[in-house]
Amino acid sequence: MYESVTRQIRITVEPQYLEEQSKPDQDYHVWAYTIGIENHGRESVTLKTRHWKITDANGRVQEVRGAGVVGEQPTLEPGERFEYTSGAPLPTASGFMVGSYQMEVDDGTMIDVAIPAFSLDSPHDVRRVH
């Protein structure tokens, strides 16, 4: 599991390769990732937007920006946790993702909360160490 904490907001990530949805012989690999967001602060926060940088094994970067996550803009009161699962396809057998959420605090202040970088690894990744 990967994790980071920004202003008492804890983000955890667990990626998983989806063999049944992938087609390695067609350069199509799919991962699911489950994200947990925990508010350990004293104020409620609302997740407004997300920003992802997805990098494949060839160094190609795809940026994704949008409102909320999985169609929601959850508000987390102090002590609350929100969890969701999403996915990402890549044309290579490995890669990594990193990103951030923009969240609004009770007083209207916007903060950027880091999503830790995490690797997307598959059993089809044939990198060799020489």
Summary of the structure (lengths in Angstrom):
residues: 130
radius of gyration: 16.0
end to end distance: 27.9
largest distance: 54.5
contacts: 370
relative contact order: 0.28
helix: 5%
strand: 65%
